[in-house]
Amino acid sequence: MDRLENFKVQIAIILIAEAAALFVLYMAGIPGLQILPMTILLILNILVIIWIVLKYERDKEQRDIDISHILGHDAKDALSFGEVGIITYDEQYNATWINEFLEERSVNVVGKKLTSWIPEITDLFNGSVDELTASDPNGEYVYEIARKENGQVLFVRDITKLETITERFKKDSIVAGLLQLDNYMEIQQYEDEGTMATINTQLRQPLVEWAGRYGMFIRRLRSDRFLVILNEAIFEQVVQDKFDILNTIRKNAEDIDVSITLSMSFARGTDDFRLLDTMVNDLLELAQSRGGDQAAVKKYGESVKYFGGNSEAREKRSKVRVRVMSQAIKEAIMEADRVFVIGHQNMDFDCMGSALCMSRLAAAYSKEVYVVSDGGGIEPQLQEALMLYREKLEGRHRFISDGDAAKMIENDDLLIAVDHHNPKQTGAPQTLEAANRIVVIDHHRRSEDFIGNPLLVYVESSASSVCELATEFLPYQNNKVNLSEEEATLMYVGILVDTNRFKTRTGSRTFEAAAYLKNLGVDPITAENLLKEDFDDFEAKTEIMKYAGQYADGILIAAVDNNRVINRTLMSQVADSLLNIKDMEASFVIGNIENGKVAVSARSKGKINVQIIMENMHGGGHFTMAALQREQTTVKAVQEELKQMIDTYLEENKEDDEDESDTAK
């Protein structure tokens, strides 16, 4: 019990004793003593008051002595100068004393629970934190509060000015941004002046007005690119508005029927302007390689965040770019002593088909070529196809393991990585680490993790597959690239799989590549036979589909929570099959691919961006085809997280649609 409570009890006891004494005297009925009770009452009250005052002063003096003993004899002046408060408390965390600094601040907590003043103080008492920063109930001051170890004392420091300055510094920190109209330069080459004037009015002018609305500094660097300078306070407002300029540019471009989108990048978190320049340019390249129509944002020391990306990547590569790239790859091969081709883990038809194509392309220039395929895993259907063509393929290619390739590769050798750009996904990590000269060819939207220091990068997210990209290289080679019917068929199957038999991610260039391969002897019937499943796979797919249920309008989730290990290829096939159900726009299949490892295969018809949903769960992929895998988790846990991400995605897109409707009105 604290001292104040002791005082109250003592006073109550004295008053009760006084009343009892007066009652006894009165009942005695002794003559002349009738006025005595009043006299006694007055005297006792005076004595009680004197005793209380003396007791309080003695106790206060003792506490002052205790504080002086703790902090030194000049503590009072030091505490006042440093604006530091002290609070002592009892076992029930009731304040028993505060120093003059807190009294001047009207911190009336003596005799009360400290949590009634600042609730967060509980974290100090239970040991969750060593110190905390909190505002007073009126929000007038900000205090830093620490607890004295092995003592019932709190130290309170006023840091209001420091917090104000810190907050001001954060809000005024520099943010650099680049805005680029994708495909603007290509359209400018072919359109007349009237059309370009309309484009500039509908697309470039809104950028300037948007920047002006927020108070940004904006300067045009070239006809399709702008530099913007802003601070953190403005940037927070832009994020809160979800980069609405992306929707404005997309809608305006659709209204005037041009294939132009907006890519944005923002770099922050450092006052090194050269570093900001490097960051913002890298981020813009990252946003564009992911298909454009989005903003890539990075704070120094943190990972990249993406906003937008709500439209499918469009074909933006020209045949001129393809020719230039094919010549650059040829020169890189010519300069190399030997060539090594690697793919991703669990190679599929697209990965293997493009690897075989690049192997034959290097062989056309009389280079010693190795396909690193052993050890990273191969999907079952592809494995069956390789066994079928084994004799012919082994006579034309050298297949080796990752370990052997890593021992062989030297500084003058060239490594070509196909169908992946993330080193974490590679099927030949040892070879990749040992390589000095690297070429990356991929069609996936670029992620933050990228193969380090590549000699040449060709990432085209608008392409259906790497087999499509590799096929486009062939007509521009000086030497004839000799592709067999079997190799062309595997490449054709790679395109079939990645486009879901030409249903998704298919452009005019896709059909041109397929036609080129057909001229090399592809038999569509043979290709379809390679993709046929046996009865066991059909039964397994049927079993998985039993777990499918509709979660939201147009969205199906099949969570196979029976501890059974499922093949990833099977999961992706089921996800594709679920889209054949009427009115279904997206499907997700969740299952155990190994003990303790859970995977998700996501598919979409194009209305829902499954890539964003998967990226929010630290996965990745394309607009209509994405996936992820997790270790040390359960199907149930991943399912619940997926539902939350779907809800968030639907809610955000609902708000965007409403904003667009309001803008249209």
PyMOL commands that set and color helices and strands:
alter all, ss='L'
color gray80, all
select helices_A, chain A and resi 3-28+36-71+75-82+100-104+114-116+119-125+160-172+184-190+193-214+232-240+245-255+273-289+319-335+349-363+380-388+390-394+402-408+423-425+429-434+466-476+485-498+508-519+524-531+535-545+568-578+610-616+635-664
alter helices_A, ss='H'
color red, helices_A
select strands_A, chain A and resi 84-89+95-98+131-135+142-147+153-158+174-182+217-222+225-231+261-268+294-299+305-308+338-342+368-374+399-401+414-418+437-442+456-459+548-552+555-559+586-594+597-604+620-621+625-631
alter strands_A, ss='S'
color yellow, strands_A
deselect
rebuild
show_as cartoon
